[in-house]
């Protein structure tokens, strides 16, 4: 199993928790250079997983309009 296939099998919450852990380690300078590079790569993979899963969920979210009809959710802040 490759690292990429492992990343896509992880759920959002676990990916986010691992990503937060990596960020904390890197910010506190706890890792040597080589390990920092590996952690950065893993963090990038986890970030992509989180973004993909959020995008999938966003497409599933629906809201009722004034006529009580379902319509796709659109973010008004974009």
C-alpha positions in Angstrom: 0.0 0.0 0.0 1.4 3.4 -1.0 1.2 6.5 1.2 -1.3 8.1 -1.2 -3.7 5.1 -1.0 -3.4 5.2 2.8 -4.3 8.9 2.8 -7.5 8.4 0.9 -8.7 5.7 3.3 -8.5 8.0 6.4 -11.6 9.8 7.6 -11.7 13.6 7.8 -11.4 13.8 11.6 -8.3 11.5 11.8 -6.7 13.3 8.9 -7.2 16.7 10.5 -5.9 15.4 13.9 -2.8 14.0 12.2 -2.3 17.2 10.3 -2.6 19.3 13.5 0.0 17.1 15.1 2.4 17.5 12.3 2.0 21.2 12.3 2.6 21.4 16.0 5.8 19.3 15.7 7.1 21.4 12.8 6.2 24.7 14.6 8.1 23.6 17.7 11.2 22.6 15.8 11.1 19.1 17.2 12.0 17.4 13.9 15.3 17.1 12.1 15.5 18.4 8.6 14.8 15.0 6.9 11.9 14.3 9.1 10.5 17.8 8.6 10.6 17.2 4.9 8.7 13.9 5.3 6.2 15.5 7.6 5.7 18.3 5.2 4.9 15.8 2.4 2.5 13.9 4.7 0.9 17.1 5.7 0.3 18.1 2.1 -1.3 14.7 1.4 -3.5 15.1 4.5 -4.5 18.6 3.5 -5.6 17.4 0.1 -7.6 14.6 1.7 -9.4 17.1 4.0 -10.1 19.5 1.2 -11.5 16.7 -1.0 -13.7 15.4 1.8 -15.0 18.9 2.6 -15.8 19.4 -1.1 -17.7 16.1 -1.2 -19.7 17.1 1.8 -20.4 20.6 0.5 -21.9 19.1 -2.7 -24.2 17.0 -0.5 -25.5 19.8 1.6 -28.9 21.1 0.4 -31.0 23.9 1.7 -34.7 24.8 1.4 -35.5 27.9 -0.5 -38.6 30.2 0.1 -40.8 27.8 -1.9 -39.7 24.9 0.2 -37.8 23.3 -2.7 -34.4 21.8 -2.2 -31.5 23.6 -3.9 -27.7 23.2 -3.8 -25.9 25.0 -1.0 -23.9 28.0 -2.2 -21.5 29.9 0.0 -22.3 33.6 -0.1 -18.8 34.4 1.2 -17.1 33.3 -2.0 
